[in-house]
Amino acid sequence: MNPAWSVIVFTTVAGAAQGLVVVVALGRLLGLRMSAAFAGGALWLAFTMLLVGLGASFLHLGRPERAWRAVTMWRTSWLSREVIVLPAFAAVVGLWAASGGASVLLALAALLLALGLWWCTAMIYACLRFIQEWAHPLTIVNYTLIGLASGAVLATALAALLGDGFVQRAVAPWALTVTAAAAAGRWLALQRNAGLKLRSTVQSATGIRNPRVAQAAMGMTGGAFNTREFFHGRTLAVLRSVKLGFVLAAFALPSALLLWGLASGSGAAFVLAALVQAPGLLAERWFFFAQARHPQNLYYQVVS
């Protein structure tokens, strides 16, 4: 597939905001001592990130003024459900931030809506049975775990900047744990996708049953929607480089920096972990879309 940067930014930024809200919500529900500065700062930051993500999602629409129509298919469409849950989640986070972040009821509501939003977003892709790389429960697992990890790492950085040492020490082990879990989940997905045997073939795409079919053209003499939107046009070498880059930047290096911060008590390590992880998360989401092989590319893109 051809990754759309509007969707990459939306899913990455909104996912980190959800993870940050989950940290504050669990802290409230578990009775964790948090300074008002940290709780309020985290919630306002998450609210801003959700607005940024919402704005990025509008850039993906051909007719943004008709976005409201997306909610009408909520009975059957996961995209429609996401369109409903996202503003509701942002509204609850904004209300919670405005009230000072002390409400346990709003904490519970925000936690449930964050989990619901991850489910809706991931199911948009997991429900597409013809995209085999996405049609698996690991898609839901990875959207959730990566969001939790990025939000937790961001929380440690924010706590370090605000001087909230108690939260920093309490959240850092959680951040390290969920980052390791996210890395394991993503590795399982990479292993699964590397061994996929595609159901569609050149024979099934063209209707020619001869076992020796060689494609001599990409299906069109010039560019069209099919050649632009369903294939990224990058080489295998680029894909391998991006994969290595996000494994290091999104998981390995942040984990090492979190360990350094826990061992030394250095707040700079937590801030650096968040800064390093940010481009890694964007690379991971780009790869998620680019790795997906649409069956139509058997006819429109691949040339023997």
ZANU-826274 format. One record per residue (C-alpha): residue number from 1; residue in three letters; x, y, z. Coordinates in Angstrom, 1 decimal, m for minus. Each point is the difference from the previous one (the first is absolute). Layout:
BEGIN
(NUM,"ALA",(X,Y,Z))
...
REM end
This chain:
BEGIN
(1,"MET",(0.0,0.0,0.0))
(2,"ASN",(1.0,3.6,m0.4))
(3,"PRO",(0.3,1.5,3.5))
(4,"ALA",(m1.9,3.3,0.5))
(5,"TRP",(1.9,2.3,2.3))
(6,"SER",(m3.3,1.5,1.3))
(7,"VAL",(m1.0,m3.5,1.3))
(8,"ILE",(3.5,m0.7,1.3))
(9,"VAL",(0.1,3.2,2.0))
(10,"PHE",(m3.6,m0.5,1.3))
(11,"THR",(0.5,m3.6,1.2))
(12,"THR",(3.5,0.7,1.5))
(13,"VAL",(m0.9,3.2,1.8))
(14,"ALA",(m3.4,m1.1,1.1))
(15,"GLY",(1.4,m3.3,1.2))
(16,"ALA",(2.6,1.7,2.1))
(17,"ALA",(m2.6,2.3,1.5))
(18,"GLN",(m2.2,m3.0,0.9))
(19,"GLY",(3.0,m1.6,1.7))
(20,"LEU",(0.7,3.2,1.9))
(21,"VAL",(m3.6,0.2,1.2))
(22,"VAL",(0.1,m3.7,1.1))
(23,"VAL",(3.0,0.7,2.1))
(24,"VAL",(m1.8,2.9,1.8))
(25,"ALA",(m3.3,m2.0,0.3))
(26,"LEU",(1.7,m3.1,1.5))
(27,"GLY",(1.9,2.3,2.3))
(28,"ARG",(m3.2,1.5,1.3))
(29,"LEU",(m1.9,m3.3,0.2))
(30,"LEU",(2.9,m1.7,1.9))
(31,"GLY",(0.5,3.0,2.3))
(32,"LEU",(3.5,0.9,m1.3))
(33,"ARG",(1.2,3.3,1.3))
(34,"MET",(0.3,2.4,m2.9))
(35,"SER",(0.7,3.7,0.2))
(36,"ALA",(m2.7,2.3,m1.4))
(37,"ALA",(2.5,1.4,m2.4))
(38,"PHE",(0.7,m3.5,m1.5))
(39,"ALA",(m3.6,m1.1,m0.1))
(40,"GLY",(m1.2,3.2,m1.5))
(41,"GLY",(2.9,0.4,m2.4))
(42,"ALA",(m0.3,m3.6,m1.2))
(43,"LEU",(m3.8,0.3,m0.7))
(44,"TRP",(0.3,3.4,m1.8))
(45,"LEU",(2.9,m1.4,m2.1))
(46,"ALA",(m2.1,m3.1,m0.8))
(47,"PHE",(m3.0,2.2,m0.9))
(48,"THR",(2.2,2.1,m2.3))
(49,"MET",(1.4,m3.1,m1.7))
(50,"LEU",(m3.4,m1.4,m0.6))
(51,"LEU",(m1.0,3.3,m1.7))
(52,"VAL",(3.1,m0.2,m2.1))
(53,"GLY",(m0.8,m3.6,m0.9))
(54,"LEU",(m3.6,0.9,m0.8))
(55,"GLY",(1.2,2.8,m2.2))
(56,"ALA",(2.4,m2.3,m1.8))
(57,"SER",(m2.8,m2.5,m0.7))
(58,"PHE",(m2.0,2.8,m1.8))
(59,"LEU",(2.9,0.4,m2.4))
(60,"HIS",(m0.7,m3.5,m1.2))
(61,"LEU",(m3.5,0.8,m1.2))
(62,"GLY",(m0.8,1.1,m3.5))
(63,"ARG",(m3.0,2.0,1.2))
(64,"PRO",(0.7,1.0,3.7))
(65,"GLU",(m3.3,1.9,0.2))
(66,"ARG",(m1.8,m3.3,m0.3))
(67,"ALA",(1.9,m1.7,2.8))
(68,"TRP",(m3.1,0.0,2.2))
(69,"ARG",(m1.6,m2.6,m2.4))
(70,"ALA",(2.6,m2.5,1.2))
(71,"VAL",(m2.0,m0.7,3.2))
(72,"THR",(m3.1,m1.2,m1.9))
(73,"MET",(1.5,m3.4,m0.6))
(74,"TRP",(0.8,m0.8,3.6))
(75,"ARG",(m1.9,m3.3,m0.1))
(76,"THR",(2.4,m1.6,m2.5))
(77,"SER",(3.0,2.2,m0.3))
(78,"TRP",(3.0,0.1,2.4))
(79,"LEU",(1.0,3.3,m1.5))
(80,"SER",(m3.4,1.5,0.9))
(81,"ARG",(0.4,m1.3,3.6))
(82,"GLU",(3.5,1.5,0.2))
(83,"VAL",(m1.5,3.4,m1.2))
(84,"ILE",(m2.5,m0.2,2.9))
(85,"VAL",(2.4,m1.2,2.7))
(86,"LEU",(2.9,2.4,m0.8))
(87,"PRO",(m1.9,3.3,0.7))
(88,"ALA",(m1.7,m1.6,3.0))
(89,"PHE",(3.4,m0.9,1.4))
(90,"ALA",(1.5,3.4,m0.7))
(91,"ALA",(m3.0,1.7,1.7))
(92,"VAL",(0.4,m2.2,3.1))
(93,"VAL",(3.7,0.7,0.2))
(94,"GLY",(m0.6,3.7,m0.5))
(95,"LEU",(m2.6,0.1,2.7))
(96,"TRP",(2.2,m2.0,2.3))
(97,"ALA",(2.9,2.3,m0.5))
(98,"ALA",(m2.2,3.1,0.5))
(99,"SER",(m1.3,m1.5,3.3))
(100,"GLY",(3.6,m0.4,1.3))
(101,"GLY",(0.5,m3.7,m0.7))
(102,"ALA",(m1.3,m1.2,3.4))
(103,"SER",(m3.3,m1.7,m1.0))
(104,"VAL",(0.1,m3.8,0.3))
(105,"LEU",(m3.2,m0.3,m2.1))
(106,"LEU",(1.6,1.9,m2.9))
(107,"ALA",(3.1,m2.0,0.4))
(108,"LEU",(m2.0,m3.2,m0.5))
(109,"ALA",(m1.9,1.4,m3.0))
(110,"ALA",(3.2,1.2,m1.6))
(111,"LEU",(1.6,m3.5,0.5))
(112,"LEU",(m2.9,m1.8,m1.6))
(113,"LEU",(m0.2,2.4,m2.9))
(114,"ALA",(3.8,m0.3,m0.6))
(115,"LEU",(m0.3,m3.8,m0.2))
(116,"GLY",(m3.1,0.4,m2.2))
(117,"LEU",(1.8,2.3,m2.4))
(118,"TRP",(3.0,m2.3,m0.4))
(119,"TRP",(m2.5,m2.8,m0.8))
(120,"CYS",(m1.9,2.0,m2.6))
(121,"THR",(3.2,1.3,m1.7))
(122,"ALA",(1.7,m3.4,m0.2))
(123,"MET",(m3.2,m1.7,m1.2))
(124,"ILE",(m0.2,2.3,m3.0))
(125,"TYR",(3.1,m1.9,m1.3))
(126,"ALA",(m0.5,m3.4,1.7))
(127,"CYS",(m3.4,m0.5,m1.6))
(128,"LEU",(1.4,0.2,m3.5))
(129,"ARG",(0.3,m3.7,m0.7))
(130,"PHE",(1.6,0.5,m3.4))
(131,"ILE",(3.0,1.9,1.5))
(132,"GLN",(1.5,m3.0,1.7))
(133,"GLU",(2.7,2.0,1.8))
(134,"TRP",(m2.7,1.8,1.9))
(135,"ALA",(m2.7,m2.6,0.4))
(136,"HIS",(1.2,m1.4,3.3))
(137,"PRO",(m0.5,0.6,3.8))
(138,"LEU",(3.6,1.2,0.2))
(139,"THR",(m1.1,3.2,m1.7))
(140,"ILE",(m2.2,0.9,2.9))
(141,"VAL",(2.6,m1.1,2.5))
(142,"ASN",(2.7,2.1,m1.6))
(143,"TYR",(m2.1,3.1,m0.3))
(144,"THR",(m0.8,m0.2,3.7))
(145,"LEU",(3.5,m1.0,1.3))
(146,"ILE",(1.8,2.6,m2.2))
(147,"GLY",(m2.4,2.7,1.2))
(148,"LEU",(0.5,m1.0,3.6))
(149,"ALA",(3.7,m0.1,m0.4))
(150,"SER",(0.3,3.4,m1.7))
(151,"GLY",(m2.3,1.6,2.5))
(152,"ALA",(1.9,m1.4,3.0))
(153,"VAL",(3.4,1.1,m1.4))
(154,"LEU",(m1.5,3.5,m0.6))
(155,"ALA",(m1.3,0.0,3.6))
(156,"THR",(3.5,m0.7,1.4))
(157,"ALA",(1.4,2.8,m2.1))
(158,"LEU",(m2.7,2.4,1.2))
(159,"ALA",(0.5,m1.0,3.6))
(160,"ALA",(3.7,0.6,m0.4))
(161,"LEU",(m0.5,3.5,m1.5))
(162,"LEU",(m2.5,0.9,2.8))
(163,"GLY",(2.2,m1.4,2.8))
(164,"ASP",(m2.5,m2.6,1.1))
(165,"GLY",(2.4,m2.6,1.2))
(166,"PHE",(m2.5,m2.3,1.6))
(167,"VAL",(m2.1,m0.4,m3.2))
(168,"GLN",(3.3,m0.3,m2.0))
(169,"ARG",(1.1,m2.9,2.1))
(170,"ALA",(m3.5,m1.6,0.1))
(171,"VAL",(m0.7,0.3,m3.8))
(172,"ALA",(3.5,m0.8,m1.3))
(173,"PRO",(m0.3,m3.8,0.8))
(174,"TRP",(m3.4,m0.1,m1.6))
(175,"ALA",(1.4,1.8,m3.1))
(176,"LEU",(2.8,m2.5,m0.2))
(177,"THR",(m2.4,m2.9,0.4))
(178,"VAL",(m2.5,1.1,m2.7))
(179,"THR",(2.8,1.0,m2.4))
(180,"ALA",(1.4,m3.5,0.3))
(181,"ALA",(m3.5,m1.5,m0.5))
(182,"ALA",(m0.5,2.3,m3.0))
(183,"ALA",(3.3,m1.1,m1.5))
(184,"ALA",(m0.9,m3.7,0.5))
(185,"GLY",(m3.4,0.5,m1.6))
(186,"ARG",(1.4,1.9,m3.0))
(187,"TRP",(2.7,m2.7,m0.5))
(188,"LEU",(m2.7,m2.7,0.0))
(189,"ALA",(m1.9,1.9,m2.7))
(190,"LEU",(3.2,0.5,m2.1))
(191,"GLN",(0.7,m3.7,0.3))
(192,"ARG",(m3.5,m1.0,m1.0))
(193,"ASN",(m0.1,2.4,m3.0))
(194,"ALA",(3.4,m1.1,m1.2))
(195,"GLY",(m1.3,m3.6,m0.3))
(196,"LEU",(m3.4,0.8,m1.6))
(197,"LYS",(m1.1,m2.0,m3.0))
(198,"LEU",(m2.3,2.3,m2.0))
(199,"ARG",(m3.3,m1.4,m1.0))
(200,"SER",(m0.2,2.1,m3.2))
(201,"THR",(2.3,m0.8,m2.9))
(202,"VAL",(0.7,1.4,m3.5))
(203,"GLN",(m2.3,m2.9,m1.2))
(204,"SER",(m2.9,1.0,2.2))
(205,"ALA",(0.5,3.7,m0.7))
(206,"THR",(m0.1,m0.5,m3.8))
(207,"GLY",(m2.2,m3.1,m0.3))
(208,"ILE",(2.7,m1.8,m1.9))
(209,"ARG",(0.5,m3.4,1.5))
(210,"ASN",(3.2,m0.9,m1.8))
(211,"PRO",(2.7,m0.6,2.7))
(212,"ARG",(2.6,2.0,m1.9))
(213,"VAL",(m1.4,3.5,m0.3))
(214,"ALA",(2.5,2.9,m0.5))
(215,"GLN",(m1.2,3.6,0.4))
(216,"ALA",(1.5,2.3,m2.6))
(217,"ALA",(m1.7,3.3,0.9))
(218,"MET",(m1.4,1.6,3.2))
(219,"GLY",(m3.6,0.1,m1.2))
(220,"MET",(0.0,3.7,m1.1))
(221,"THR",(2.1,2.0,m2.4))
(222,"GLY",(m0.1,3.0,2.4))
(223,"GLY",(m0.6,0.8,3.6))
(224,"ALA",(m3.5,m0.3,1.5))
(225,"PHE",(m1.7,m0.4,3.4))
(226,"ASN",(0.9,m3.7,0.1))
(227,"THR",(3.7,0.6,m0.6))
(228,"ARG",(0.2,2.8,2.5))
(229,"GLU",(m2.1,m0.9,3.0))
(230,"PHE",(0.7,m3.8,0.4))
(231,"PHE",(3.8,m0.1,m0.4))
(232,"HIS",(2.7,2.1,1.7))
(233,"GLY",(2.6,m0.3,m2.8))
(234,"ARG",(2.9,m0.6,2.3))
(235,"THR",(2.6,m2.7,m0.4))
(236,"LEU",(0.5,m3.0,2.3))
(237,"ALA",(3.3,1.6,1.2))
(238,"VAL",(m2.0,3.1,1.2))
(239,"LEU",(m2.5,m2.3,1.8))
(240,"ARG",(2.8,m1.9,1.7))
(241,"SER",(1.6,3.3,1.1))
(242,"VAL",(m3.2,1.4,1.4))
(243,"LYS",(m0.7,m3.2,1.9))
(244,"LEU",(3.4,0.0,1.6))
(245,"GLY",(m0.4,3.7,0.7))
(246,"PHE",(m3.3,m0.3,1.9))
(247,"VAL",(1.1,m3.1,1.9))
(248,"LEU",(2.9,2.0,1.4))
(249,"ALA",(m1.6,3.4,0.4))
(250,"ALA",(m3.5,m1.1,1.2))
(251,"PHE",(1.0,m2.9,2.3))
(252,"ALA",(3.7,m0.8,0.5))
(253,"LEU",(1.5,3.5,0.7))
(254,"PRO",(m2.9,1.3,2.2))
(255,"SER",(0.2,m3.2,2.1))
(256,"ALA",(3.8,0.5,0.4))
(257,"LEU",(m0.6,3.6,1.0))
(258,"LEU",(m2.8,m0.9,2.5))
(259,"LEU",(2.4,m2.5,1.6))
(260,"TRP",(2.6,2.7,0.2))
(261,"GLY",(m2.4,2.4,1.6))
(262,"LEU",(m1.2,m2.6,2.5))
(263,"ALA",(3.6,m0.9,0.9))
(264,"SER",(1.4,3.5,0.2))
(265,"GLY",(m3.1,2.1,0.9))
(266,"SER",(0.8,2.3,m2.9))
(267,"GLY",(m3.1,1.9,m1.2))
(268,"ALA",(1.9,0.7,m3.3))
(269,"ALA",(m0.1,m3.7,m0.9))
(270,"PHE",(m3.8,0.0,0.1))
(271,"VAL",(m0.3,3.1,m2.1))
(272,"LEU",(2.5,m1.4,m2.5))
(273,"ALA",(m2.0,m3.2,m0.1))
(274,"ALA",(m3.1,1.9,m1.1))
(275,"LEU",(1.9,2.0,m2.6))
(276,"VAL",(1.6,m3.1,m1.5))
(277,"GLN",(m3.2,m2.0,0.0))
(278,"ALA",(m2.1,2.7,m1.9))
(279,"PRO",(1.5,m0.5,m3.5))
(280,"GLY",(0.2,m3.8,0.6))
(281,"LEU",(m3.8,0.0,0.6))
(282,"LEU",(m0.6,1.8,m3.3))
(283,"ALA",(2.3,m2.4,m1.8))
(284,"GLU",(m1.8,m3.0,1.6))
(285,"ARG",(m3.4,1.3,m1.2))
(286,"TRP",(1.4,0.7,m3.5))
(287,"PHE",(1.3,m3.5,m0.2))
(288,"PHE",(m3.3,m1.5,1.3))
(289,"PHE",(m1.8,1.5,m3.0))
(290,"ALA",(2.8,m0.5,m2.6))
(291,"GLN",(0.4,m3.7,0.8))
(292,"ALA",(m3.6,m0.7,m0.7))
(293,"ARG",(m0.4,m1.5,m3.5))
(294,"HIS",(m3.3,0.7,m1.7))
(295,"PRO",(m1.0,m2.8,m2.4))
(296,"GLN",(m0.6,2.5,m2.8))
(297,"ASN",(3.7,0.5,m0.2))
(298,"LEU",(0.4,m3.4,m1.5))
(299,"TYR",(m1.4,1.6,m3.2))
(300,"TYR",(0.8,3.7,0.3))
(301,"GLN",(3.5,0.1,1.5))
(302,"VAL",(2.0,m3.2,m0.2))
(303,"VAL",(1.9,m0.7,m3.2))
(304,"SER",(1.7,m3.3,m0.6))
REM end
